[in-house]
Amino acid sequence: MGFEPDAELVLRKDGKVVLDAILCSLIETVQKMGDIDAVAKAFGIPDGDVVGIIDSINGQSGTPLVEIAGNSLLLTPEGKEAISTYRLNEGMLRQQLVNLWMKPWITTDGVVLVDGKLVLIRRGKEPFLGMYALPGGIVEYGETLERCVVREVKEETGLDVEVIGLAGTYSDPQRDPRGHFITVVFNLRHVGGELKGGDDAAEAFLFPLDRLPELAADHARIVSDALKVRQCP
């Protein structure tokens, strides 16, 4: 699938950072093990660093979260509350991330023929930098699929087009290294404009259908499918 977004909670008090993921884990280890030597060994740091980190946490909190007595460490009621608050809100934050961002992106791609040749762009950005692909892009909020594909083709190729019909939809979660992208593909008719690359496209080209270059992602399959259902040039 490639990279996925993540989020990390920071717990503040009076504007000061008290706990983040690592510090919360350290405090939980204090609660479990109860002495400086064990915590230091668990985190692979010197004993003095454990004491320094705890002193810093207590100072940022304004109220001790951990009490130090010789080699012993004792989590205070405030420390237990801090851990509980952190973990509860961490779970809520991650769920919000899933609800907001971990959803499929909707894109469109356009199949355009000019004098019997296929319009392709050479990608100017990752993924698939330098490879040939169909013009297309992400649907904007409030935009129809048809308006999106017409806009994207204009931005990336300089051509004015109109929709002939739907060519297909492609929803394999593995088709794009950026994540789960569902694309809706349209057969388009060229009605004007001058061919030139723009936006994500470094260049735009016309290729004979019997001499197409290697295409990015699953675009070779998309082109093949679209041409089978295309009703006019």
Buried (B, 14 or more C-beta within 10 A) or exposed (E): EEEEEEEEBBBEBEEEEBBBEEBBBBBBBBBEBBBBEBBBBBBEBEBEBBBEBBEEBBEBBEEBBBBBEEEEBBBBEBBEEBBEBBBEEBEEBBEEBEEEEEEEBBBBBBBBBBEEBBBBBBBBEEEBEEBBBBBBBEBEEEBEBBBBBBBBBBBBBBBBBEBBEBBBEBEEEEBBEEBBBBBBBBBBBBEEBEBEBBBBBBBBBBBEEEEBEEBBBBBBEBBEBBBEBBEEE
